[in-house]
Amino acid sequence: MTNEVHDRRVPSPCINVCRIDEVTRLCVGCLRTLDEIAAWSVLTDGERRDVWAHLAERADRVVTGADTDANG
């Protein structure tokens, strides 16, 4: 049962490219803020899903060159 519960947890977006961009203040690998990275281990799955949703929005802005607001 423990493995089943663990397998259903929301995975970390970390891809082991850990460097904070000086302009956006986002990790260039996963696009999370330092606060999101630091809090990840204690976030609920719902909160983790929220972070993932923000990452998708940030990725869209990075692709379009509109990533000037690192807060979401």
All heavy atoms as TSV, in Angstrom:
chain	resi	resn	atom	element	x	y	z
A	1	MET	N	N	0.818	-1.192	0.000
A	1	MET	CA	C	0.000	0.000	0.000
A	1	MET	C	C	0.864	1.259	0.000
A	1	MET	O	O	0.569	2.209	-0.686
A	1	MET	CB	C	-0.936	-0.020	1.214
A	1	MET	CG	C	-1.808	1.194	1.315
A	1	MET	SD	S	-3.136	1.095	0.125
A	1	MET	CE	C	-4.153	2.408	0.665
A	2	THR	N	N	1.941	1.265	0.739
A	2	THR	CA	C	2.794	2.447	0.804
A	2	THR	C	C	3.353	2.798	-0.568
A	2	THR	O	O	3.377	3.957	-0.956
A	2	THR	CB	C	3.955	2.231	1.796
A	2	THR	OG1	O	3.396	1.892	3.057
A	2	THR	CG2	C	4.790	3.477	1.922
A	3	ASN	N	N	3.798	1.798	-1.332
A	3	ASN	CA	C	4.313	2.073	-2.666
A	3	ASN	C	C	3.237	2.646	-3.574
A	3	ASN	O	O	3.501	3.520	-4.387
A	3	ASN	CB	C	4.905	0.812	-3.297
A	3	ASN	CG	C	6.240	0.470	-2.686
A	3	ASN	OD1	O	6.905	1.323	-2.110
A	3	ASN	ND2	N	6.632	-0.784	-2.808
A	4	GLU	N	N	2.000	2.169	-3.441
A	4	GLU	CA	C	0.912	2.686	-4.264
A	4	GLU	C	C	0.665	4.154	-3.956
A	4	GLU	O	O	0.484	4.960	-4.861
A	4	GLU	CB	C	-0.376	1.891	-4.019
A	4	GLU	CG	C	-0.344	0.490	-4.571
A	4	GLU	CD	C	-1.615	-0.266	-4.237
A	4	GLU	OE1	O	-2.663	0.391	-4.037
A	4	GLU	OE2	O	-1.558	-1.489	-4.160
A	5	VAL	N	N	0.663	4.514	-2.694
A	5	VAL	CA	C	0.442	5.903	-2.304
A	5	VAL	C	C	1.589	6.755	-2.814
A	5	VAL	O	O	1.396	7.823	-3.380
A	5	VAL	CB	C	0.289	6.030	-0.773
A	5	VAL	CG1	C	0.289	7.490	-0.349
A	5	VAL	CG2	C	-0.975	5.331	-0.313
A	6	HIS	N	N	2.813	6.285	-2.652
A	6	HIS	CA	C	3.981	7.033	-3.104
A	6	HIS	C	C	3.950	7.211	-4.620
A	6	HIS	O	O	4.259	8.282	-5.129
A	6	HIS	CB	C	5.269	6.324	-2.669
A	6	HIS	CG	C	6.496	7.029	-3.139
A	6	HIS	ND1	N	6.897	8.234	-2.623
A	6	HIS	CD2	C	7.389	6.723	-4.104
A	6	HIS	CE1	C	7.995	8.629	-3.232
A	6	HIS	NE2	N	8.313	7.732	-4.136
A	7	ASP	N	N	3.561	6.199	-5.352
A	7	ASP	CA	C	3.530	6.264	-6.807
A	7	ASP	C	C	2.504	7.273	-7.309
A	7	ASP	O	O	2.651	7.802	-8.405
A	7	ASP	CB	C	3.229	4.886	-7.404
A	7	ASP	CG	C	4.392	3.928	-7.237
A	7	ASP	OD1	O	5.506	4.387	-6.926
A	7	ASP	OD2	O	4.173	2.717	-7.410
A	8	ARG	N	N	1.472	7.543	-6.536
A	8	ARG	CA	C	0.439	8.480	-6.952
A	8	ARG	C	C	0.755	9.921	-6.585
A	8	ARG	O	O	0.053	10.820	-6.981
A	8	ARG	CB	C	-0.907	8.087	-6.344
A	8	ARG	CG	C	-1.519	6.901	-7.071
A	8	ARG	CD	C	-2.886	6.657	-6.558
A	8	ARG	NE	N	-2.774	5.559	-5.608
A	8	ARG	CZ	C	-3.629	5.290	-4.649
A	8	ARG	NH1	N	-4.676	6.045	-4.472
A	8	ARG	NH2	N	-3.451	4.274	-3.840
A	9	ARG	N	N	1.808	10.136	-5.821
A	9	ARG	CA	C	2.171	11.510	-5.447
A	9	ARG	C	C	2.582	12.285	-6.690
A	9	ARG	O	O	3.101	11.730	-7.637
A	9	ARG	CB	C	3.305	11.497	-4.434
A	9	ARG	CG	C	2.821	10.941	-3.093
A	9	ARG	CD	C	3.716	11.282	-1.953
A	9	ARG	NE	N	4.037	12.677	-1.823
A	9	ARG	CZ	C	3.369	13.550	-1.059
A	9	ARG	NH1	N	2.324	13.155	-0.391
A	9	ARG	NH2	N	3.762	14.798	-0.963
A	10	VAL	N	N	2.352	13.562	-6.646
A	10	VAL	CA	C	2.705	14.428	-7.769
A	10	VAL	C	C	4.229	14.515	-7.850
A	10	VAL	O	O	4.881	14.863	-6.869
A	10	VAL	CB	C	2.085	15.831	-7.576
A	10	VAL	CG1	C	2.491	16.760	-8.698
A	10	VAL	CG2	C	0.569	15.721	-7.461
A	11	PRO	N	N	4.799	14.187	-9.002
A	11	PRO	CA	C	6.265	14.161	-9.116
A	11	PRO	C	C	6.863	15.566	-9.148
A	11	PRO	O	O	6.213	16.531	-9.546
A	11	PRO	CB	C	6.490	13.455	-10.451
A	11	PRO	CG	C	5.272	13.764	-11.245
A	11	PRO	CD	C	4.143	13.806	-10.236
A	12	SER	N	N	8.094	15.641	-8.756
A	12	SER	CA	C	8.825	16.904	-8.817
A	12	SER	C	C	9.128	17.249	-10.275
A	12	SER	O	O	9.448	16.373	-11.072
A	12	SER	CB	C	10.145	16.779	-8.057
A	12	SER	OG	O	10.957	17.908	-8.298
A	13	PRO	N	N	9.063	18.522	-10.619
A	13	PRO	CA	C	9.412	18.935	-11.977
A	13	PRO	C	C	10.925	19.051	-12.198
A	13	PRO	O	O	11.366	19.365	-13.303
A	13	PRO	CB	C	8.730	20.299	-12.120
A	13	PRO	CG	C	8.614	20.811	-10.740
A	13	PRO	CD	C	8.464	19.609	-9.851
A	14	CYS	N	N	11.713	18.804	-11.167
A	14	CYS	CA	C	13.167	18.949	-11.264
A	14	CYS	C	C	13.733	18.035	-12.351
A	14	CYS	O	O	13.401	16.851	-12.419
A	14	CYS	CB	C	13.817	18.611	-9.925
A	14	CYS	SG	S	15.620	18.790	-9.956
A	15	ILE	N	N	14.603	18.605	-13.193
A	15	ILE	CA	C	15.274	17.814	-14.231
A	15	ILE	C	C	16.787	17.849	-14.034
A	15	ILE	O	O	17.554	17.581	-14.957
A	15	ILE	CB	C	14.893	18.290	-15.646
A	15	ILE	CG1	C	15.301	19.749	-15.858
A	15	ILE	CG2	C	13.406	18.076	-15.916
A	15	ILE	CD1	C	15.233	20.202	-17.314
A	16	ASN	N	N	17.211	18.219	-12.825
A	16	ASN	CA	C	18.624	18.268	-12.452
A	16	ASN	C	C	19.446	19.248	-13.280
A	16	ASN	O	O	20.611	19.020	-13.555
A	16	ASN	CB	C	19.241	16.862	-12.490
A	16	ASN	CG	C	18.636	15.966	-11.452
A	16	ASN	OD1	O	18.421	16.380	-10.310
A	16	ASN	ND2	N	18.313	14.744	-11.836
A	17	VAL	N	N	18.820	20.330	-13.700
A	17	VAL	CA	C	19.499	21.467	-14.314
A	17	VAL	C	C	19.186	22.632	-13.384
A	17	VAL	O	O	18.261	23.392	-13.624
A	17	VAL	CB	C	18.995	21.733	-15.751
A	17	VAL	CG1	C	19.678	22.956	-16.334
A	17	VAL	CG2	C	19.203	20.516	-16.625
A	18	CYS	N	N	19.943	22.719	-12.318
A	18	CYS	CA	C	19.596	23.624	-11.219
A	18	CYS	C	C	20.452	24.889	-11.265
A	18	CYS	O	O	21.594	24.894	-10.815
A	18	CYS	CB	C	19.781	22.913	-9.888
A	18	CYS	SG	S	18.845	21.372	-9.798
A	19	ARG	N	N	19.861	25.921	-11.848
A	19	ARG	CA	C	20.529	27.219	-11.923
A	19	ARG	C	C	19.444	28.279	-11.969
A	19	ARG	O	O	18.509	28.188	-12.757
A	19	ARG	CB	C	21.403	27.303	-13.173
A	19	ARG	CG	C	22.204	28.579	-13.281
A	19	ARG	CD	C	23.227	28.542	-14.414
A	19	ARG	NE	N	22.679	28.121	-15.682
A	19	ARG	CZ	C	22.119	28.949	-16.590
A	19	ARG	NH1	N	22.011	30.231	-16.330
A	19	ARG	NH2	N	21.673	28.478	-17.731
A	20	ILE	N	N	19.569	29.293	-11.127
A	20	ILE	CA	C	18.576	30.362	-11.068
A	20	ILE	C	C	18.975	31.472	-12.040
A	20	ILE	O	O	20.087	31.997	-11.991
A	20	ILE	CB	C	18.445	30.932	-9.634
A	20	ILE	CG1	C	18.035	29.832	-8.659
A	20	ILE	CG2	C	17.459	32.101	-9.603
A	20	ILE	CD1	C	16.702	29.179	-8.954
A	21	ASP	N	N	18.060	31.808	-12.943
A	21	ASP	CA	C	18.270	32.895	-13.882
A	21	ASP	C	C	18.233	34.214	-13.123
A	21	ASP	O	O	17.307	34.462	-12.344
A	21	ASP	CB	C	17.175	32.863	-14.954
A	21	ASP	CG	C	17.362	33.945	-15.989
A	21	ASP	OD1	O	16.896	35.079	-15.728
A	21	ASP	OD2	O	17.963	33.665	-17.048
A	22	GLU	N	N	19.224	35.066	-13.338
A	22	GLU	CA	C	19.318	36.325	-12.596
A	22	GLU	C	C	18.196	37.294	-12.940
A	22	GLU	O	O	17.806	38.112	-12.098
A	22	GLU	CB	C	20.672	36.977	-12.850
A	22	GLU	CG	C	21.830	36.216	-12.227
A	22	GLU	CD	C	23.163	36.895	-12.452
A	22	GLU	OE1	O	23.187	38.119	-12.711
A	22	GLU	OE2	O	24.182	36.203	-12.351
A	23	VAL	N	N	17.672	37.223	-14.148
A	23	VAL	CA	C	16.623	38.155	-14.564
A	23	VAL	C	C	15.249	37.689	-14.091
A	23	VAL	O	O	14.511	38.428	-13.447
A	23	VAL	CB	C	16.627	38.339	-16.104
A	23	VAL	CG1	C	15.448	39.193	-16.549
A	23	VAL	CG2	C	17.943	38.939	-16.558
A	24	THR	N	N	14.899	36.443	-14.393
A	24	THR	CA	C	13.559	35.951	-14.065
A	24	THR	C	C	13.449	35.432	-12.645
A	24	THR	O	O	12.353	35.297	-12.120
A	24	THR	CB	C	13.149	34.812	-15.013
A	24	THR	OG1	O	14.025	33.690	-14.810
A	24	THR	CG2	C	13.168	35.263	-16.457
A	25	ARG	N	N	14.594	35.085	-12.023
A	25	ARG	CA	C	14.641	34.483	-10.692
A	25	ARG	C	C	13.961	33.117	-10.670
A	25	ARG	O	O	13.458	32.664	-9.653
A	25	ARG	CB	C	14.029	35.398	-9.616
A	25	ARG	CG	C	14.634	36.795	-9.572
A	25	ARG	CD	C	16.116	36.844	-9.312
A	25	ARG	NE	N	16.465	36.239	-8.031
A	25	ARG	CZ	C	17.658	35.732	-7.753
A	25	ARG	NH1	N	18.606	35.762	-8.643
A	25	ARG	NH2	N	17.899	35.193	-6.585
A	26	LEU	N	N	13.947	32.448	-11.831
A	26	LEU	CA	C	13.395	31.100	-11.963
A	26	LEU	C	C	14.519	30.124	-12.245
A	26	LEU	O	O	15.524	30.479	-12.869
A	26	LEU	CB	C	12.396	31.036	-13.129
A	26	LEU	CG	C	11.165	31.925	-13.036
A	26	LEU	CD1	C	10.390	31.871	-14.349
A	26	LEU	CD2	C	10.290	31.515	-11.870
A	27	CYS	N	N	14.340	28.895	-11.819
A	27	CYS	CA	C	15.281	27.846	-12.170
A	27	CYS	C	C	15.203	27.620	-13.681
A	27	CYS	O	O	14.109	27.461	-14.227
A	27	CYS	CB	C	14.932	26.557	-11.425
A	27	CYS	SG	S	15.959	25.148	-11.935
A	28	VAL	N	N	16.338	27.603	-14.349
A	28	VAL	CA	C	16.321	27.419	-15.801
A	28	VAL	C	C	15.946	25.990	-16.186
A	28	VAL	O	O	15.539	25.743	-17.318
A	28	VAL	CB	C	17.662	27.810	-16.457
A	28	VAL	CG1	C	17.966	29.273	-16.231
A	28	VAL	CG2	C	18.802	26.939	-15.955
A	29	GLY	N	N	16.051	25.059	-15.261
A	29	GLY	CA	C	15.688	23.675	-15.544
A	29	GLY	C	C	14.204	23.394	-15.394
A	29	GLY	O	O	13.570	22.829	-16.283
A	30	CYS	N	N	13.629	23.813	-14.280
A	30	CYS	CA	C	12.229	23.449	-13.996
A	30	CYS	C	C	11.277	24.640	-13.964
A	30	CYS	O	O	10.064	24.457	-13.838
A	30	CYS	CB	C	12.138	22.687	-12.677
A	30	CYS	SG	S	12.547	23.669	-11.207
A	31	LEU	N	N	11.809	25.853	-14.035
A	31	LEU	CA	C	11.025	27.093	-14.035
A	31	LEU	C	C	10.346	27.411	-12.704
A	31	LEU	O	O	9.472	28.268	-12.637
A	31	LEU	CB	C	9.989	27.114	-15.162
A	31	LEU	CG	C	10.530	27.027	-16.580
A	31	LEU	CD1	C	9.390	26.987	-17.590
A	31	LEU	CD2	C	11.465	28.187	-16.870
A	32	ARG	N	N	10.767	26.735	-11.627
A	32	ARG	CA	C	10.204	27.064	-10.317
A	32	ARG	C	C	10.963	28.223	-9.685
A	32	ARG	O	O	12.132	28.454	-9.975
A	32	ARG	CB	C	10.279	25.860	-9.369
A	32	ARG	CG	C	9.329	24.757	-9.731
A	32	ARG	CD	C	9.395	23.618	-8.739
A	32	ARG	NE	N	10.686	22.928	-8.821
A	32	ARG	CZ	C	11.084	21.995	-7.972
A	32	ARG	NH1	N	10.314	21.632	-6.946
A	32	ARG	NH2	N	12.251	21.409	-8.124
A	33	THR	N	N	10.273	28.910	-8.775
A	33	THR	CA	C	10.925	29.935	-7.969
A	33	THR	C	C	11.698	29.243	-6.849
A	33	THR	O	O	11.470	28.061	-6.540
A	33	THR	CB	C	9.891	30.881	-7.335
A	33	THR	OG1	O	9.105	30.134	-6.398
A	33	THR	CG2	C	9.002	31.539	-8.383
A	34	LEU	N	N	12.586	29.985	-6.211
A	34	LEU	CA	C	13.306	29.427	-5.063
A	34	LEU	C	C	12.342	29.020	-3.960
A	34	LEU	O	O	12.539	27.992	-3.306
A	34	LEU	CB	C	14.327	30.436	-4.533
A	34	LEU	CG	C	15.609	30.565	-5.350
A	34	LEU	CD1	C	16.453	31.717	-4.826
A	34	LEU	CD2	C	16.397	29.271	-5.327
A	35	ASP	N	N	11.299	29.811	-3.734
A	35	ASP	CA	C	10.308	29.474	-2.708
A	35	ASP	C	C	9.602	28.157	-3.042
A	35	ASP	O	O	9.370	27.324	-2.156
A	35	ASP	CB	C	9.271	30.581	-2.554
A	35	ASP	CG	C	9.835	31.825	-1.873
A	35	ASP	OD1	O	10.892	31.730	-1.215
A	35	ASP	OD2	O	9.209	32.882	-2.007
A	36	GLU	N	N	9.244	27.966	-4.302
A	36	GLU	CA	C	8.579	26.715	-4.702
A	36	GLU	C	C	9.503	25.516	-4.537
A	36	GLU	O	O	9.074	24.452	-4.093
A	36	GLU	CB	C	8.095	26.821	-6.149
A	36	GLU	CG	C	6.942	27.781	-6.324
A	36	GLU	CD	C	6.657	28.131	-7.766
A	36	GLU	OE1	O	7.537	27.967	-8.639
A	36	GLU	OE2	O	5.533	28.592	-8.031
A	37	ILE	N	N	10.765	25.699	-4.896
A	37	ILE	CA	C	11.745	24.619	-4.749
A	37	ILE	C	C	11.911	24.260	-3.271
A	37	ILE	O	O	11.873	23.088	-2.893
A	37	ILE	CB	C	13.092	25.014	-5.373
A	37	ILE	CG1	C	12.946	25.139	-6.900
A	37	ILE	CG2	C	14.184	24.012	-5.006
A	37	ILE	CD1	C	14.117	25.825	-7.583
A	38	ALA	N	N	12.073	25.274	-2.442
A	38	ALA	CA	C	12.292	25.051	-1.011
A	38	ALA	C	C	11.095	24.393	-0.343
A	38	ALA	O	O	11.246	23.556	0.550
A	38	ALA	CB	C	12.624	26.365	-0.317
A	39	ALA	N	N	9.894	24.733	-0.763
A	39	ALA	CA	C	8.679	24.232	-0.124
A	39	ALA	C	C	8.219	22.891	-0.669
A	39	ALA	O	O	7.356	22.243	-0.060
A	39	ALA	CB	C	7.552	25.255	-0.288
A	40	TRP	N	N	8.749	22.436	-1.792
A	40	TRP	CA	C	8.219	21.272	-2.495
A	40	TRP	C	C	7.993	20.071	-1.577
A	40	TRP	O	O	6.961	19.408	-1.642
A	40	TRP	CB	C	9.122	20.871	-3.659
A	40	TRP	CG	C	8.495	19.822	-4.509
A	40	TRP	CD1	C	8.728	18.479	-4.462
A	40	TRP	CD2	C	7.491	20.017	-5.498
A	40	TRP	NE1	N	7.942	17.826	-5.379
A	40	TRP	CE2	C	7.173	18.755	-6.029
A	40	TRP	CE3	C	6.837	21.139	-5.992
A	40	TRP	CZ2	C	6.220	18.584	-7.025
A	40	TRP	CZ3	C	5.893	20.970	-6.994
A	40	TRP	CH2	C	5.593	19.698	-7.487
A	41	SER	N	N	8.923	19.776	-0.708
A	41	SER	CA	C	8.825	18.564	0.118
A	41	SER	C	C	7.677	18.603	1.119
A	41	SER	O	O	7.266	17.550	1.616
A	41	SER	CB	C	10.142	18.298	0.847
A	41	SER	OG	O	10.403	19.329	1.774
A	42	VAL	N	N	7.148	19.775	1.419
A	42	VAL	CA	C	6.057	19.865	2.388
A	42	VAL	C	C	4.724	20.271	1.751
A	42	VAL	O	O	3.720	20.389	2.458
A	42	VAL	CB	C	6.400	20.834	3.547
A	42	VAL	CG1	C	7.598	20.302	4.335
A	42	VAL	CG2	C	6.660	22.231	3.044
A	43	LEU	N	N	4.699	20.478	0.451
A	43	LEU	CA	C	3.448	20.839	-0.218
A	43	LEU	C	C	2.512	19.646	-0.314
A	43	LEU	O	O	2.961	18.504	-0.444
A	43	LEU	CB	C	3.730	21.356	-1.640
A	43	LEU	CG	C	4.513	22.649	-1.780
A	43	LEU	CD1	C	4.716	22.977	-3.255
A	43	LEU	CD2	C	3.814	23.783	-1.071
A	44	THR	N	N	1.233	19.913	-0.251
A	44	THR	CA	C	0.242	18.863	-0.493
A	44	THR	C	C	0.217	18.572	-1.993
A	44	THR	O	O	0.733	19.351	-2.800
A	44	THR	CB	C	-1.165	19.323	-0.060
A	44	THR	OG1	O	-1.578	20.399	-0.917
A	44	THR	CG2	C	-1.194	19.757	1.401
A	45	ASP	N	N	-0.394	17.466	-2.375
A	45	ASP	CA	C	-0.485	17.159	-3.796
A	45	ASP	C	C	-1.271	18.232	-4.546
A	45	ASP	O	O	-0.943	18.565	-5.684
A	45	ASP	CB	C	-1.117	15.781	-4.022
A	45	ASP	CG	C	-0.120	14.649	-3.792
A	45	ASP	OD1	O	1.095	14.928	-3.699
A	45	ASP	OD2	O	-0.553	13.489	-3.714
A	46	GLY	N	N	-2.280	18.797	-3.922
A	46	GLY	CA	C	-3.033	19.881	-4.551
A	46	GLY	C	C	-2.158	21.103	-4.804
A	46	GLY	O	O	-2.231	21.730	-5.864
A	47	GLU	N	N	-1.339	21.443	-3.817
A	47	GLU	CA	C	-0.422	22.573	-3.975
A	47	GLU	C	C	0.620	22.278	-5.045
A	47	GLU	O	O	0.999	23.165	-5.816
A	47	GLU	CB	C	0.249	22.890	-2.644
A	47	GLU	CG	C	-0.717	23.449	-1.610
A	47	GLU	CD	C	-0.141	23.473	-0.210
A	47	GLU	OE1	O	0.657	22.569	0.155
A	47	GLU	OE2	O	-0.514	24.392	0.545
A	48	ARG	N	N	1.072	21.027	-5.098
A	48	ARG	CA	C	2.033	20.644	-6.143
A	48	ARG	C	C	1.407	20.757	-7.527
A	48	ARG	O	O	2.053	21.208	-8.470
A	48	ARG	CB	C	2.537	19.218	-5.904
A	48	ARG	CG	C	3.445	19.111	-4.701
A	48	ARG	CD	C	3.860	17.696	-4.457
A	48	ARG	NE	N	4.783	17.636	-3.335
A	48	ARG	CZ	C	5.532	16.590	-3.039
A	48	ARG	NH1	N	5.456	15.497	-3.768
A	48	ARG	NH2	N	6.344	16.625	-2.006
A	49	ARG	N	N	0.142	20.366	-7.649
A	49	ARG	CA	C	-0.547	20.521	-8.938
A	49	ARG	C	C	-0.652	21.989	-9.324
A	49	ARG	O	O	-0.517	22.339	-10.500
A	49	ARG	CB	C	-1.935	19.879	-8.883
A	49	ARG	CG	C	-1.917	18.377	-8.981
A	49	ARG	CD	C	-3.343	17.815	-9.091
A	49	ARG	NE	N	-3.422	16.468	-8.607
A	49	ARG	CZ	C	-3.480	16.074	-7.330
A	49	ARG	NH1	N	-3.491	16.950	-6.369
A	49	ARG	NH2	N	-3.542	14.803	-7.009
A	50	ASP	N	N	-0.881	22.842	-8.339
A	50	ASP	CA	C	-0.922	24.283	-8.602
A	50	ASP	C	C	0.424	24.780	-9.142
A	50	ASP	O	O	0.473	25.579	-10.079
A	50	ASP	CB	C	-1.289	25.065	-7.344
A	50	ASP	CG	C	-2.737	24.877	-6.924
A	50	ASP	OD1	O	-3.557	24.419	-7.752
A	50	ASP	OD2	O	-3.042	25.189	-5.751
A	51	VAL	N	N	1.509	24.311	-8.534
A	51	VAL	CA	C	2.840	24.696	-9.016
A	51	VAL	C	C	3.009	24.230	-10.459
A	51	VAL	O	O	3.464	24.991	-11.318
A	51	VAL	CB	C	3.962	24.114	-8.117
A	51	VAL	CG1	C	5.332	24.310	-8.762
A	51	VAL	CG2	C	3.925	24.753	-6.729
A	52	TRP	N	N	2.626	22.980	-10.746
A	52	TRP	CA	C	2.724	22.468	-12.119
A	52	TRP	C	C	1.929	23.346	-13.088
A	52	TRP	O	O	2.377	23.615	-14.208
A	52	TRP	CB	C	2.241	21.021	-12.199
A	52	TRP	CG	C	3.318	20.012	-11.951
A	52	TRP	CD1	C	3.518	19.296	-10.813
A	52	TRP	CD2	C	4.336	19.594	-12.865
A	52	TRP	NE1	N	4.600	18.457	-10.960
A	52	TRP	CE2	C	5.116	18.624	-12.216
A	52	TRP	CE3	C	4.656	19.954	-14.173
A	52	TRP	CZ2	C	6.207	18.004	-12.832
A	52	TRP	CZ3	C	5.744	19.340	-14.779
A	52	TRP	CH2	C	6.506	18.375	-14.109
A	53	ALA	N	N	0.762	23.809	-12.686
A	53	ALA	CA	C	-0.047	24.672	-13.549
A	53	ALA	C	C	0.687	25.981	-13.827
A	53	ALA	O	O	0.691	26.471	-14.958
A	53	ALA	CB	C	-1.406	24.942	-12.912
A	54	HIS	N	N	1.318	26.539	-12.806
A	54	HIS	CA	C	2.096	27.766	-12.992
A	54	HIS	C	C	3.276	27.512	-13.921
A	54	HIS	O	O	3.634	28.375	-14.732
A	54	HIS	CB	C	2.607	28.313	-11.656
A	54	HIS	CG	C	1.539	28.873	-10.789
A	54	HIS	ND1	N	0.955	30.093	-11.010
A	54	HIS	CD2	C	0.934	28.367	-9.684
A	54	HIS	CE1	C	0.046	30.321	-10.082
A	54	HIS	NE2	N	0.006	29.291	-9.269
A	55	LEU	N	N	3.885	26.339	-13.821
A	55	LEU	CA	C	5.023	26.023	-14.682
A	55	LEU	C	C	4.612	25.996	-16.141
A	55	LEU	O	O	5.347	26.469	-17.011
A	55	LEU	CB	C	5.646	24.678	-14.286
A	55	LEU	CG	C	6.206	24.592	-12.869
A	55	LEU	CD1	C	6.798	23.215	-12.626
A	55	LEU	CD2	C	7.213	25.685	-12.613
A	56	ALA	N	N	3.447	25.447	-16.421
A	56	ALA	CA	C	2.958	25.409	-17.804
A	56	ALA	C	C	2.755	26.827	-18.329
A	56	ALA	O	O	3.130	27.131	-19.472
A	56	ALA	CB	C	1.656	24.616	-17.879
A	57	GLU	N	N	2.200	27.700	-17.499
A	57	GLU	CA	C	2.008	29.098	-17.896
A	57	GLU	C	C	3.352	29.784	-18.115
A	57	GLU	O	O	3.532	30.529	-19.087
A	57	GLU	CB	C	1.215	29.838	-16.823
A	57	GLU	CG	C	-0.205	29.337	-16.648
A	57	GLU	CD	C	-0.853	29.816	-15.355
A	57	GLU	OE1	O	-0.225	30.625	-14.624
A	57	GLU	OE2	O	-1.973	29.376	-15.074
A	58	ARG	N	N	4.303	29.543	-17.222
A	58	ARG	CA	C	5.635	30.145	-17.357
A	58	ARG	C	C	6.335	29.644	-18.614
A	58	ARG	O	O	6.984	30.413	-19.314
A	58	ARG	CB	C	6.490	29.827	-16.140
A	58	ARG	CG	C	6.029	30.530	-14.904
A	58	ARG	CD	C	6.831	30.100	-13.699
A	58	ARG	NE	N	6.148	30.544	-12.499
A	58	ARG	CZ	C	6.309	30.008	-11.306
A	58	ARG	NH1	N	7.156	29.011	-11.137
A	58	ARG	NH2	N	5.645	30.468	-10.278
A	59	ALA	N	N	6.225	28.367	-18.893
A	59	ALA	CA	C	6.857	27.805	-20.088
A	59	ALA	C	C	6.306	28.464	-21.339
A	59	ALA	O	O	7.060	28.781	-22.263
A	59	ALA	CB	C	6.646	26.288	-20.130
A	60	ASP	N	N	5.001	28.703	-21.376
A	60	ASP	CA	C	4.396	29.393	-22.519
A	60	ASP	C	C	4.989	30.789	-22.679
A	60	ASP	O	O	5.282	31.225	-23.785
A	60	ASP	CB	C	2.881	29.499	-22.359
A	60	ASP	CG	C	2.168	28.185	-22.593
A	60	ASP	OD1	O	2.776	27.256	-23.165
A	60	ASP	OD2	O	0.991	28.077	-22.180
A	61	ARG	N	N	5.182	31.497	-21.562
A	61	ARG	CA	C	5.748	32.843	-21.629
A	61	ARG	C	C	7.199	32.817	-22.075
A	61	ARG	O	O	7.645	33.692	-22.816
A	61	ARG	CB	C	5.614	33.548	-20.291
A	61	ARG	CG	C	4.186	33.975	-19.991
A	61	ARG	CD	C	4.125	35.001	-18.885
A	61	ARG	NE	N	4.870	34.638	-17.696
A	61	ARG	CZ	C	4.361	34.038	-16.625
A	61	ARG	NH1	N	3.085	33.713	-16.602
A	61	ARG	NH2	N	5.096	33.772	-15.585
A	62	VAL	N	N	7.957	31.813	-21.631
A	62	VAL	CA	C	9.350	31.705	-22.030
A	62	VAL	C	C	9.434	31.474	-23.538
A	62	VAL	O	O	10.233	32.099	-24.224
A	62	VAL	CB	C	10.064	30.576	-21.249
A	62	VAL	CG1	C	11.411	30.254	-21.861
A	62	VAL	CG2	C	10.214	30.963	-19.786
A	63	VAL	N	N	8.585	30.617	-24.066
A	63	VAL	CA	C	8.570	30.310	-25.496
A	63	VAL	C	C	8.230	31.552	-26.311
A	63	VAL	O	O	8.817	31.808	-27.356
A	63	VAL	CB	C	7.601	29.158	-25.816
A	63	VAL	CG1	C	7.359	29.026	-27.300
A	63	VAL	CG2	C	8.132	27.853	-25.242
A	64	THR	N	N	7.295	32.362	-25.816
A	64	THR	CA	C	6.879	33.553	-26.552
A	64	THR	C	C	7.761	34.763	-26.247
A	64	THR	O	O	7.575	35.818	-26.834
A	64	THR	CB	C	5.421	33.916	-26.238
A	64	THR	OG1	O	5.306	34.228	-24.840
A	64	THR	CG2	C	4.468	32.790	-26.613
A	65	GLY	N	N	8.713	34.604	-25.326
A	65	GLY	CA	C	9.584	35.704	-24.962
A	65	GLY	C	C	8.950	36.714	-24.030
A	65	GLY	O	O	9.463	37.805	-23.856
A	66	ALA	N	N	7.861	36.349	-23.415
A	66	ALA	CA	C	7.142	37.271	-22.541
A	66	ALA	C	C	7.397	36.991	-21.076
A	66	ALA	O	O	6.625	37.404	-20.219
A	66	ALA	CB	C	5.633	37.187	-22.837
A	67	ASP	N	N	8.461	36.296	-20.727
A	67	ASP	CA	C	8.724	35.915	-19.335
A	67	ASP	C	C	9.486	36.999	-18.603
A	67	ASP	O	O	10.667	36.900	-18.349
A	67	ASP	CB	C	9.484	34.595	-19.265
A	67	ASP	CG	C	9.555	34.063	-17.842
A	67	ASP	OD1	O	8.584	34.260	-17.095
A	67	ASP	OD2	O	10.571	33.452	-17.494
A	68	THR	N	N	8.776	38.053	-18.252
A	68	THR	CA	C	9.385	39.120	-17.474
A	68	THR	C	C	8.869	39.158	-16.059
A	68	THR	O	O	9.408	39.831	-15.211
A	68	THR	CB	C	9.126	40.494	-18.145
A	68	THR	OG1	O	7.726	40.682	-18.264
A	68	THR	CG2	C	9.799	40.559	-19.505
A	69	ASP	N	N	7.784	38.425	-15.779
A	69	ASP	CA	C	7.189	38.391	-14.448
A	69	ASP	C	C	7.379	36.998	-13.883
A	69	ASP	O	O	6.692	36.075	-14.273
A	69	ASP	CB	C	5.707	38.737	-14.515
A	69	ASP	CG	C	5.030	38.622	-13.149
A	69	ASP	OD1	O	5.724	38.518	-12.132
A	69	ASP	OD2	O	3.788	38.642	-13.127
A	70	ALA	N	N	8.304	36.834	-12.956
A	70	ALA	CA	C	8.608	35.513	-12.399
A	70	ALA	C	C	7.616	35.074	-11.347
A	70	ALA	O	O	7.722	33.980	-10.819
A	70	ALA	CB	C	10.024	35.534	-11.791
A	71	ASN	N	N	6.635	35.861	-11.026
A	71	ASN	CA	C	5.718	35.507	-9.939
A	71	ASN	C	C	4.528	34.688	-10.371
A	71	ASN	O	O	3.649	34.418	-9.579
A	71	ASN	CB	C	5.237	36.786	-9.241
A	71	ASN	CG	C	6.346	37.481	-8.523
A	71	ASN	OD1	O	7.198	36.827	-7.952
A	71	ASN	ND2	N	6.353	38.798	-8.556
A	72	GLY	N	N	4.459	34.271	-11.562
A	72	GLY	CA	C	3.343	33.418	-11.888
A	72	GLY	C	C	2.835	33.693	-13.188
A	72	GLY	O	O	2.144	33.366	-13.945
